[in-house]
Amino acid sequence: MVYAEEGRHIYGSCASPDGQFVVFTRSTGDLGPVDNAATVMALIRLQDAPLVGDNGEALKVRFPNANHGPRLDLPAGWEPHWTANPKAAELFTAAFRTRSISTSK
C-alpha cells in the first residue's frame, strides 16, 4: 500500500521519473464515465509512504504503521502523468515547501 483514504477511490497513479513522488486521482465515487466534479489529483512523496489520507478507524486497524501526510492537493483531473521535463521534480519539491499541504492528524 502506498496511499489509502476512506471515502475515496484512488486511480491513475504515476511515479515521477526520479522516483521521489507519486501523483494520482482521488475520486468520491467508483467511476464509470469520468466526472471531473468528483475527481481531484494529489501528490505525495514516496519517502513518506505508506500514507493514509484521513483518520478513518478502518484504515488505522488495517494499516497501523501508516503515516498521515503530507499530501499536496491539486486541481480536478484524471489519470495524471509526468512530463519528461527534468525540472518537474524540482517544481513539485518547491510546491511542497511553499503551498499549503494537507495532513491528517
C-alpha positions in Angstrom: 0.0 0.0 0.0 1.3 3.4 -0.9 -1.8 5.6 -0.2 -5.3 4.8 1.1 -8.2 7.0 2.1 -11.7 6.2 3.4 -14.5 7.6 1.2 -12.2 8.0 -1.8 -11.3 5.7 -4.8 -7.6 6.1 -5.8 -6.9 5.9 -9.6 -4.3 6.5 -12.2 -1.2 6.8 -10.1 2.1 7.6 -11.8 5.5 7.8 -10.2 7.8 10.7 -11.1 10.8 10.0 -13.3 13.2 10.3 -10.3 11.1 8.0 -8.2 10.5 10.6 -5.4 6.8 11.4 -5.9 3.6 9.8 -7.0 0.7 11.7 -8.5 -2.8 10.1 -8.5 -6.5 10.8 -8.8 -8.8 10.8 -5.7 -12.5 10.2 -6.6 -15.5 10.5 -4.4 -17.2 7.7 -6.4 -16.4 4.5 -8.1 -16.3 5.9 -11.6 -17.8 4.7 -14.8 -17.7 7.8 -17.0 -15.2 10.3 -15.7 -16.8 13.2 -13.8 -14.2 15.9 -13.0 -16.6 17.4 -10.5 -15.9 14.3 -8.4 -12.2 13.9 -9.0 -9.2 15.8 -7.9 -5.5 14.9 -8.2 -3.0 14.8 -5.4 0.8 14.4 -5.0 2.7 12.6 -2.2 6.4 12.0 -1.6 7.2 8.3 -1.7 9.6 8.7 1.2 6.5 9.3 3.4 4.6 6.2 2.2 2.7 4.3 3.2 0.2 7.1 3.9 -3.5 7.2 4.9 -5.3 10.3 3.8 -7.7 10.5 6.7 -8.3 9.3 10.3 -10.7 6.6 9.4 -10.8 3.9 12.0 -10.9 1.0 9.5 -7.7 2.3 7.9 -6.0 2.6 11.3 -6.8 -1.0 12.0 -5.8 -2.3 8.6 -2.6 -0.2 8.3 -1.4 0.5 11.9 2.0 1.6 10.8 1.0 4.0 8.0 1.8 7.7 8.2 -0.6 10.6 8.0 0.6 13.1 5.3 1.8 15.3 3.8 -0.3 15.3 0.6 -0.4 18.2 -1.9 -3.9 18.6 -3.3 -4.0 19.5 -7.0 -6.9 20.6 -9.2 -9.5 18.4 -10.8 -8.1 15.8 -13.2 -8.0 12.2 -14.2 -5.1 9.8 -14.9 -2.2 12.2 -14.4 1.2 11.6 -16.0 4.6 13.2 -15.5 6.2 15.4 -18.1 9.7 14.5 -19.5 10.8 18.0 -18.3 13.7 17.4 -15.9 12.5 20.4 -13.9 9.3 18.6 -12.8 10.6 17.1 -9.6 12.2 20.5 -8.7 8.9 22.3 -9.2 6.9 19.8 -7.1 9.5 19.9 -4.4 9.2 23.7 -4.3 5.4 23.3 -4.2 5.7 21.1 -1.1 7.7 23.9 0.6 5.5 26.9 -0.4 1.9 25.6 -0.7 -0.5 24.6 1.9 -0.1 20.8 2.4 -2.9 18.6 3.6 -2.1 16.4 6.6 -4.5 14.4 8.7 -3.6 14.0 12.3 
